[in-house]
Amino acid sequence: MQNVLMLHPPLPLSFWSFRETLAMTGKKALLPPLGLLTVAALLPRDWNIRLVDLNVRPLTEADWDDIDLLFVSGMLVQRESLLRLLREAKARGILTAAGGAYPTTAPEEVLGAGCDFLIQGEGETTIPELVAAITAGQTSGRFVCTDKPALADSPPPRYDLIAPGDYESLSLQTSRGCPFACEFCDIVSLFGRVPRHKTPTQVIAELEAIRQLGFRGTVFVADDNFIGNRPRAVAVLESIIEWQARHGEPFDFITQASINLGQDAPLIDLLTAANFSYVFVGIESPDNDVLTAARKHQNVRNPLLDSLRAINANGLSVIGSFILGMDGEKAGAGQRMRAFAEAADLPWVMVNVLRALPLTALWDRLKAEGRLHDGIEESGWDALTNFTPQRPIEAIFAEQLAALSALYAPGAYLGRAFRATLAMRPTRSSRPGAAPKKKADPDLAVPQKNPSPDVMPLMRLIWRQGLVGEARWQFWRQLALVAWCNPSRLRRYIVLCGMGENLYSFVRHLRAQAERRRCAPPSSQPQGKAPAGPVSSPTA
């Protein structure tokens, strides 16, 4: 038996931190580390596993007691913490293992920090090899996933290793891979262009495991592109719809999907019937020539505005993502992105600065052109760009800050949330003649263990936006109009208003960061570079 300590490094402040929401609900982090929970399920059941999420609580001296193996995983933005944890474990004489996105794409740096067992790629094939090596007494090894394992063989994540009350949402994954090949995205190199998927039975088993924990609320379906295989998506959704009805709809869902969803009203209808409420969509640019150059061909096949409006109108709120700094981009791109978001009535919008990721076609091209900077050490949300863009980097960052500042002026944000809510169809249950929802089977009831207060967040929202906010009259006027014109969507509108608090706070952080850069002495700025805001988040 092995005593294993799994550590999830802290995440820096980002668009996804949701600190204001967490403060209002009393939760400690947005999501648990799904990758480590999956790895834990692949380890022998007789191994003693302890998971510490450093986004939930700090590491203590007692956590290191009697540990035989440290396992750490993380993304590029967690690089510094990940390497520091490896060094600390090695200083204590503990064997170390590392896997996940960053160790896969930067193996030499991870090995240099003291990693004994390096896992590159997916765990379904590499973790059994790691276990065999440790059982045989080996003290080091490198395990590379050379194939694409069938997810039908992947076990349910070890949700029992977390406290559900610590998290605002839980997560699961139903598929890996994406049929598209955007130049800047590493999904294809990591997971392939042929989506692999779990069976509907597996997905339902994972939902049931989360329900048995006593969790109720939002589940993030962490697929690279949930609709990458449409027949599979339909089969999963039909199973979820039936399961939700039997259990009283304990969950609502968020996922990621490509823009072609906007041309598929029946699929949108299935998503909303399963209680999906939000979908993250990579828009990237309003300029078709930029999208084409970045191989984002799915975004130019149909008018982007029409697709986004169709998704919202049919009951799914869109979380949109733009990327500044792509090749071929003309001056004023940030302003065009802001205008596009306003025209599409997208309340929740990211404006990122492009970053070249290892194992992508963009990385290879920039390297061949001599535009890629040495190393990938610039990894945080406050990081530098890692390549030389075609436009002046100072102009790109100025446009990012200007776009975000305008988008998240409270009046502008509330206006988009209001227009999007009025344009959304009423809920099914509010329609005349709608059949009443089936009651949950009482024999299947499980007590909830992650209660979130509804009254206090609402009161805090009313105080911030309805009493002291600069757009308070607009807040009350729009609230009344939504209650009158589309009352079944009032809760969605209030949630969107609450989400704005996170976005206002994040933009204030970016502005303060920009001011610190402006006031910094010239010698503190690296030559030819400028600090970035949020890095890109490759999406389907």
JOQUI-V363582 format. One record per residue. N is the residue number from 1. RES is the residue in one letter. PSI is psi in radians with two decimals (999 if undefined). D_CENTER is the distance of its C-alpha to the mean C-alpha in whole Angstrom. Layout:
{{N:RES:PSI:D_CENTER} {N:RES:PSI:D_CENTER}}
This chain:
{{1:M:2.48:35} {2:Q:2.47:32} {3:N:1.96:30} {4:V:2.28:27} {5:L:2.06:25} {6:M:2.26:21} {7:L:2.33:19} {8:H:1.94:15} {9:P:2.68:16} {10:P:2.57:15} {11:L:2.38:12} {12:P:2.89:14} {13:L:2.31:13} {14:S:-3.13:11} {15:F:-0.51:10} {16:W:0.17:7} {17:S:-0.67:10} {18:F:0.77:12} {19:R:-0.63:15} {20:E:-0.73:17} {21:T:-0.76:16} {22:L:-0.68:16} {23:A:-0.63:19} {24:M:-0.60:21} {25:T:-0.19:20} {26:G:0.15:21} {27:K:2.87:17} {28:K:-0.44:17} {29:A:2.82:13} {30:L:-0.87:10} {31:L:2.63:9} {32:P:2.89:11} {33:P:1.61:11} {34:L:-0.63:11} {35:G:-0.79:13} {36:L:-0.63:16} {37:L:-0.60:16} {38:T:-0.74:17} {39:V:-0.75:19} {40:A:-0.63:21} {41:A:-0.38:22} {42:L:-0.22:23} {43:L:2.76:26} {44:P:2.49:29} {45:R:-0.38:29} {46:D:0.00:32} {47:W:2.45:30} {48:N:1.95:29} {49:I:2.27:26} {50:R:2.24:24} {51:L:2.25:21} {52:V:2.04:20} {53:D:1.94:17} {54:L:-0.05:18} {55:N:-0.21:15} {56:V:-0.75:17} {57:R:2.75:21} {58:P:2.77:23} {59:L:2.38:24} {60:T:2.87:28} {61:E:-0.62:31} {62:A:-0.45:31} {63:D:-0.44:28} {64:W:-0.16:30} {65:D:2.29:33} {66:D:0.59:34} {67:I:2.26:31} {68:D:-0.54:32} {69:L:2.24:28} {70:L:2.32:25} {71:F:2.15:22} {72:V:2.53:19} {73:S:2.73:16} {74:G:3.03:13} {75:M:3.10:12} {76:L:-0.69:14} {77:V:-0.24:13} {78:Q:0.20:14} {79:R:-0.94:17} {80:E:-0.76:20} {81:S:-0.70:19} {82:L:-0.82:19} {83:L:-0.66:22} {84:R:-0.70:24} {85:L:-0.67:23} {86:L:-0.77:25} {87:R:-0.70:28} {88:E:-0.73:28} {89:A:-0.72:29} {90:K:-0.66:31} {91:A:-0.43:33} {92:R:0.01:33} {93:G:0.43:35} {94:I:2.37:32} {95:L:2.51:30} {96:T:2.56:27} {97:A:2.49:24} {98:A:2.47:21} {99:G:-3.13:19} {100:G:-2.97:15} {101:A:-0.86:14} {102:Y:-0.87:16} {103:P:-0.54:19} {104:T:-0.68:19} {105:T:-0.26:19} {106:A:1.02:21} {107:P:-0.69:23} {108:E:-0.68:26} {109:E:-0.68:25} {110:V:-0.73:24} {111:L:-0.66:27} {112:G:-0.40:29} {113:A:-0.03:27} {114:G:0.30:29} {115:C:2.19:27} {116:D:-0.75:29} {117:F:1.93:27} {118:L:2.21:25} {119:I:2.06:22} {120:Q:2.12:21} {121:G:-2.81:19} {122:E:2.58:19} {123:G:-0.31:20} {124:E:-0.50:22} {125:T:-0.53:25} {126:T:-0.62:25} {127:I:-0.74:24} {128:P:-0.61:28} {129:E:-0.69:29} {130:L:-0.80:28} {131:V:-0.76:30} {132:A:-0.70:33} {133:A:-0.78:33} {134:I:-0.73:33} {135:T:-0.58:35} {136:A:-0.02:38} {137:G:0.13:38} {138:Q:2.63:36} {139:T:0.09:35} {140:S:2.85:32} {141:G:2.79:31} {142:R:2.15:28} {143:F:2.04:27} {144:V:2.22:25} {145:C:1.93:24} {146:T:-0.13:26} {147:D:-3.04:25} {148:K:1.73:23} {149:P:2.60:23} {150:A:2.22:23} {151:L:-0.20:21} {152:A:-0.34:24} {153:D:0.01:25} {154:S:2.26:21} {155:P:2.84:22} {156:P:2.45:20} {157:P:2.71:18} {158:R:1.27:20} {159:Y:-0.34:19} {160:D:-0.21:22} {161:L:-0.10:21} {162:I:2.83:19} {163:A:1.95:20} {164:P:-0.46:18} {165:G:-0.20:20} {166:D:-0.32:18} {167:Y:2.49:14} {168:E:-0.65:13} {169:S:2.75:11} {170:L:3.05:12} {171:S:2.74:10} {172:L:2.90:12} {173:Q:2.29:12} {174:T:-0.28:15} {175:S:2.85:15} {176:R:2.57:14} {177:G:2.85:15} {178:C:2.40:16} {179:P:-0.18:19} {180:F:2.85:19} {181:A:1.06:19} {182:C:2.42:18} {183:E:-0.61:20} {184:F:-0.07:17} {185:C:2.38:14} {186:D:0.10:15} {187:I:-0.75:14} {188:V:-0.77:17} {189:S:-0.57:19} {190:L:-0.73:17} {191:F:-0.12:17} {192:G:2.88:19} {193:R:-0.20:20} {194:V:1.84:21} {195:P:2.33:19} {196:R:2.58:20} {197:H:2.71:19} {198:K:2.74:20} {199:T:2.75:23} {200:P:-0.61:23} {201:T:-0.73:25} {202:Q:-0.78:22} {203:V:-0.77:19} {204:I:-0.65:22} {205:A:-0.66:23} {206:E:-0.69:19} {207:L:-0.70:19} {208:E:-0.65:22} {209:A:-0.69:22} {210:I:-0.72:19} {211:R:-0.68:22} {212:Q:-0.41:24} {213:L:-0.28:22} {214:G:0.18:23} {215:F:2.41:20} {216:R:2.48:19} {217:G:-2.43:17} {218:T:2.34:13} {219:V:2.17:12} {220:F:2.09:8} {221:V:1.78:10} {222:A:0.81:7} {223:D:2.65:10} {224:D:-0.64:10} {225:N:1.73:12} {226:F:-0.53:13} {227:I:0.30:16} {228:G:-0.52:17} {229:N:1.73:20} {230:R:-0.84:21} {231:P:-0.68:24} {232:R:-0.74:22} {233:A:-0.73:19} {234:V:-0.78:23} {235:A:-0.73:24} {236:V:-0.79:21} {237:L:-0.72:21} {238:E:-0.67:24} {239:S:-0.70:24} {240:I:-0.73:21} {241:I:-0.81:24} {242:E:-0.73:27} {243:W:-0.75:25} {244:Q:-0.72:24} {245:A:-0.71:27} {246:R:-0.49:29} {247:H:0.22:27} {248:G:0.49:27} {249:E:1.16:23} {250:P:-0.29:21} {251:F:2.61:18} {252:D:2.81:16} {253:F:2.64:13} {254:I:2.49:10} {255:T:-3.10:9} {256:Q:2.46:9} {257:A:2.75:12} {258:S:2.83:15} {259:I:-0.33:17} {260:N:-0.20:20} {261:L:-0.56:19} {262:G:-0.24:21} {263:Q:0.20:24} {264:D:1.31:23} {265:A:-0.70:24} {266:P:-0.64:25} {267:L:-0.68:22} {268:I:-0.72:20} {269:D:-0.69:23} {270:L:-0.71:22} {271:L:-0.81:19} {272:T:-0.56:20} {273:A:-0.53:23} {274:A:-0.05:20} {275:N:0.54:19} {276:F:2.30:15} {277:S:-0.54:15} {278:Y:2.57:12} {279:V:2.29:11} {280:F:2.21:9} {281:V:2.25:11} {282:G:1.77:12} {283:I:-0.80:15} {284:E:-0.91:16} {285:S:2.55:19} {286:P:-0.04:22} {287:D:2.02:25} {288:N:-0.62:25} {289:D:-0.59:27} {290:V:-0.75:24} {291:L:-0.74:22} {292:T:-0.74:25} {293:A:-0.54:25} {294:A:0.13:22} {295:R:0.47:22} {296:K:1.02:20} {297:H:-0.52:23} {298:Q:-0.35:21} {299:N:-0.10:20} {300:V:0.01:24} {301:R:-0.51:26} {302:N:2.71:26} {303:P:2.18:26} {304:L:-0.78:22} {305:L:-0.75:23} {306:D:-0.75:25} {307:S:-0.79:22} {308:L:-0.70:19} {309:R:-0.62:22} {310:A:-0.70:23} {311:I:-0.83:19} {312:N:-0.79:20} {313:A:-0.53:23} {314:N:0.19:23} {315:G:0.06:21} {316:L:2.15:17} {317:S:2.32:15} {318:V:2.29:14} {319:I:1.94:11} {320:G:2.58:12} {321:S:2.28:11} {322:F:2.72:15} {323:I:2.12:16} {324:L:2.58:19} {325:G:0.12:21} {326:M:2.69:21} {327:D:2.51:25} {328:G:-0.10:27} {329:E:2.36:26} {330:K:2.79:28} {331:A:2.55:29} {332:G:0.18:28} {333:A:-0.68:24} {334:G:-0.71:22} {335:Q:-0.69:25} {336:R:-0.65:25} {337:M:-0.76:21} {338:R:-0.77:22} {339:A:-0.67:24} {340:F:-0.77:22} {341:A:-0.67:20} {342:E:-0.74:23} {343:A:-0.61:25} {344:A:-0.09:22} {345:D:0.89:21} {346:L:1.87:18} {347:P:-0.75:17} {348:W:1.79:13} {349:V:2.32:13} {350:M:2.44:12} {351:V:1.77:15} {352:N:2.84:14} {353:V:2.31:17} {354:L:2.45:17} {355:R:2.34:17} {356:A:2.20:18} {357:L:2.48:17} {358:P:2.68:19} {359:L:0.29:20} {360:T:2.79:19} {361:A:-0.58:22} {362:L:-0.77:21} {363:W:-0.83:22} {364:D:-0.72:25} {365:R:-0.81:27} {366:L:-0.62:26} {367:K:-0.77:28} {368:A:-0.55:31} {369:E:-0.05:31} {370:G:0.36:31} {371:R:-0.10:28} {372:L:2.28:26} {373:H:2.67:26} {374:D:2.39:27} {375:G:2.95:25} {376:I:0.58:21} {377:E:-0.26:22} {378:E:1.59:20} {379:S:-0.21:17} {380:G:3.06:16} {381:W:-0.36:14} {382:D:0.41:18} {383:A:3.06:19} {384:L:2.79:21} {385:T:2.67:21} {386:N:0.33:22} {387:F:2.92:24} {388:T:1.90:27} {389:P:2.96:26} {390:Q:-0.45:28} {391:R:2.76:28} {392:P:2.26:29} {393:I:-0.57:26} {394:E:-0.65:27} {395:A:-0.67:27} {396:I:-0.81:24} {397:F:-0.60:23} {398:A:-0.70:25} {399:E:-0.65:24} {400:Q:-0.85:20} {401:L:-0.72:21} {402:A:-0.73:24} {403:A:-0.81:21} {404:L:-0.69:19} {405:S:-0.71:22} {406:A:-0.73:23} {407:L:-0.61:20} {408:Y:0.41:20} {409:A:2.27:24} {410:P:-0.74:24} {411:G:-0.70:26} {412:A:-0.79:24} {413:Y:-0.85:21} {414:L:-0.62:23} {415:G:-0.76:25} {416:R:-0.71:22} {417:A:-0.69:21} {418:F:-0.87:24} {419:R:-0.68:25} {420:A:-0.67:22} {421:T:-0.75:23} {422:L:-0.53:27} {423:A:-0.19:26} {424:M:2.39:24} {425:R:2.70:26} {426:P:2.81:27} {427:T:2.74:26} {428:R:-0.78:28} {429:S:-0.31:30} {430:S:-0.12:31} {431:R:2.55:33} {432:P:2.32:37} {433:G:0.11:38} {434:A:2.42:35} {435:A:2.44:35} {436:P:2.60:34} {437:K:2.50:31} {438:K:2.46:32} {439:K:2.55:32} {440:A:2.58:31} {441:D:2.02:33} {442:P:-0.42:34} {443:D:-0.25:35} {444:L:0.07:31} {445:A:2.46:30} {446:V:2.26:28} {447:P:2.43:28} {448:Q:2.38:25} {449:K:0.12:24} {450:N:0.94:21} {451:P:2.42:23} {452:S:2.22:21} {453:P:2.33:24} {454:D:-0.59:24} {455:V:-0.82:27} {456:M:-0.79:26} {457:P:-0.67:23} {458:L:-0.74:25} {459:M:-0.67:28} {460:R:-0.68:26} {461:L:-0.77:24} {462:I:-0.70:28} {463:W:-0.85:29} {464:R:-0.77:27} {465:Q:-0.45:27} {466:G:-0.33:30} {467:L:-0.78:32} {468:V:-0.13:31} {469:G:2.63:29} {470:E:-0.36:30} {471:A:0.57:29} {472:R:-0.65:31} {473:W:-0.65:33} {474:Q:-0.71:31} {475:F:-0.89:28} {476:W:-0.71:31} {477:R:-0.79:33} {478:Q:-0.64:29} {479:L:-0.76:29} {480:A:-0.71:32} {481:L:-0.67:32} {482:V:-0.76:29} {483:A:-0.56:31} {484:W:-0.76:34} {485:C:-0.56:32} {486:N:1.11:29} {487:P:-0.49:30} {488:S:-0.23:28} {489:R:0.21:24} {490:L:-0.74:25} {491:R:-0.76:23} {492:R:-0.75:20} {493:Y:-0.76:22} {494:I:-0.71:22} {495:V:-0.75:18} {496:L:-0.70:17} {497:C:-0.75:20} {498:G:-0.67:19} {499:M:-0.53:15} {500:G:-0.52:17} {501:E:-0.67:18} {502:N:-0.71:15} {503:L:-0.68:15} {504:Y:-0.77:19} {505:S:-0.72:19} {506:F:-0.71:16} {507:V:-0.63:18} {508:R:-0.68:21} {509:H:-0.76:20} {510:L:-0.70:20} {511:R:-0.72:23} {512:A:-0.67:25} {513:Q:-0.74:23} {514:A:-0.65:25} {515:E:-0.68:28} {516:R:-0.69:28} {517:R:-0.70:28} {518:R:-0.64:31} {519:C:-0.16:33} {520:A:2.55:32} {521:P:2.58:35} {522:P:-0.57:35} {523:S:-0.35:36} {524:S:-0.13:32} {525:Q:2.19:31} {526:P:2.45:30} {527:Q:2.27:32} {528:G:0.08:31} {529:K:2.87:27} {530:A:2.55:26} {531:P:2.56:23} {532:A:2.86:19} {533:G:-2.48:17} {534:P:2.44:13} {535:V:2.99:13} {536:S:2.66:12} {537:S:1.63:8} {538:P:2.29:10} {539:T:2.91:10} {540:A:999:12}}
